[in-house]
Amino acid sequence: MPPIGVRFWGLCGRRATGGGQSEGGGCKIVGGLGFASPAAWTGGARLARQTTTSQVFLAIGLMADEKDVVGNGPGAEGAEGEERKLDFIRQMVADDLKTGKWNGAVCTRFPPEPNGYLHIGHAKSINLNYGIAAEFGGKFNLRFDDTNPEKEEQEYVDSITEDVRWLGAEWDDRLYYGSDYFQQMYEWAVELIKKGKAYVCDLNAEQTREYRGTLTQPGKDSPYRDRSVDENLEMFERMRKGEFPDGSHTLRAKIDMAHPNVNMRDPIMYRIVHERHHRQGDRWCIYPMYDWAHGFEDSLEGITHSICTLEFENHRPLYDWFIDAVNEGRTDDGSGPWGRKIHHPQQIEFARLNMTYTVMSKRKLLKLVKKKFVNGWDDPRMPTISGMRRRGYSPEAVRSFCRRIGVNKFNSTVDIALLDHCLREDLNKTSARVMAVLRPLKVVIDNYPEDQEEELEAINNPEDPSAGTRLVPFSRELYIEQDDFMEEPPKKFFRLAPGREVRLRYAYFITCTEVVKDSLGNVIELHCTYDPATRGGDTPDGRKVKATLHWVSAQHALKAEVRLYENLFTKENPDDVEEGQDFTANLNPNSLETLTDCYVEPSLAKGKPLDRFQFERLGYFCVDPDTTDEKLVFNRTVGLRDTWAKIQKKG
């Protein structure tokens, strides 16, 4: 495999903090690992630095070994048989196993909230969590963090399950729901009230924010902070019974309203929501906040390494505080006044995925769907897993991309060109080649017998000899691409032109002899002659041509609709807008072009939804689920031109 170049730049001139995080606000990575993932480095790195007062440019050449399917754990070897270095999370796991921290256990989880469809950023987390469990002989849980009944739907549960399974993760019988732990979490909340570590507060949302303080000013105590234990227990029980309206009361932890970490300033543990839950029905009208539920869900499932994205780093002290508060007064053998200690997982943070020309926010993706800027969550222009699957992405390509971008501790932006590169690399190896004409121009071969037709042998996949060959019908009338003909060609145009000879893929040499136009002067038909001695594309006399064209037989071809997709946004950073605008101002009006008069070879009649093909000379396409017995529909997955390969050469 050739070296994969990585470039990143940005406001990186300030002092770097621990863990590789930059105080300057992160860097832009054009397709790659940066310093973040030595796990995928198998060759030497070269570093070129060009520094200004606020900007650093770095270029790293590296090798990425794609042998291991799930990641780069212990035993994964580099290009020369050397064991590869581990990323910082895998190194933590390896160290824990050596020290026996978790008695040799490794248990990870992917805990999505079922309030939207998964996107490519979630794929990174799935690949990381499942990969670690698989590589270290551990267990992987899929858990739905369904603690917010106002936004959660069964539709999202079903789609998430399908997406995680499609990406290759397996969880056996370890499918869990946070809502199944509501009773236990409620009991622990009661325990904290009895310990004097939680209280019922009557402040409304606005007042709570006011009392919380700011990053530079401490908060102030709620007037309800010193309620007695008995009064708090009574109020909390009444909250559970539904005696109070939404928003009238909350249960808060009693920590420190002057704490420098605002998350520790008496955070809300429970709020009142009279909303039917998709699994629990009307059993509950108080629901745990994420910060309260998160750690206990991990604890109950025996998670050893609770892997989160960087925005939860400041929440880790609260995660630990809640579990420590429950464990206060507990003992390892259960002899304490509160029983046995509960499991305390370790939370570890890594940088989330950001990608050019893409938005990852669920709120923004929901707006695109609700405002009908796209045609649903599985629109092939969306970065959702379902959208990518419908567009024709393979799970192998997504996993390869996740391995190459690695795991880092600083925020960065990956160039979408690297994702396209991984996609082409996989589809090139796995996709059957076929011929299709998207913008047809009719060709009549005058010296080919009118009543004759024949079948020509075509290669299914030159990258996979075992794929064999197929027979493609040939006849007197064909379709070629309009772009493959020019009546007055410029110097470097080598395709068909009047008097010029070209090769038809797998067929014959033809020469254009006549051009037919309509009343507006548009070329609508070409007349050609063919050389029967050139069957299969070779000439007995050894003459050469400079172009080979794809084609379909007009008599046998199937009509199809083809949807051509481009980036959904026109700017690398969709949020780069003028004052008063939002990210939708950068939507690409040309992100979808639908062609309805296309023709494909007859073998595609057997294509099933999501089957992937390479349309020779055009790109990679897949069968869209809109396909019926009467109508074939294809989506362009990605073109043949590899932008990332060009970036690599320039780098």
Buried (B, 14 or more C-beta within 10 A) or exposed (E): EEBBBBBBBBBBBEEEEEBBBBEBEBBBBBBBBBBBBBBBBBBEBEEEEEEEEEBBBBBBBBBBBBEBEBBBBBEBBBBEEEEBBBBBBBEBBBEBBEEEBBEEBBBBBBBBBBBBBBBBBBBBBBBBBBBBBBBBEBBBBBBBBBBBBEBBBEEBBEBBBBBBEBBBBEBEEBEBBBBBBBEBBBEBBBBBBBBEBBBBBBBEEEEBEEBBBEEEEBBBBBEBBEBEEEBBBEBBEEBBEEEBEEEEBBBBBBBBBEBEBBBBBBBBBBBBBEBEBBBBEEEBBBBBBBBBBBBBBBBBBBBBBBBBBBEBBEBBBBBBBBBEBBBBBBEEEEEBEBBEBBBBBBBBBBBBBBBBBBBBBBEBBBBBBEEEBBBBBBBBBBBBBBBBBBBBBBBBBBBBBBBBBBBBBBBBBBBBBBBBBBBBBBBBEBBBBBBBBBBBBBBBBEEBEEEEBEEBEBBBBEBBEEBEEBEBBBBBBBBBBBEBBBEEBEEEBEBBBBEBBBBBBBBBBBBBBEBEEEEEEEBEBBBBBBBEEBBEBEBEEEEEBEBBBBBBBBEBBBEBBBBBBBBBBBBBBBBEBEEEEEBBBBBBEEBBEEBEEBBBBBBBEEBEEBBBBBBBBBBBBBBBBBBEEEEBBBBBBBBBEBBBBEBBEEB
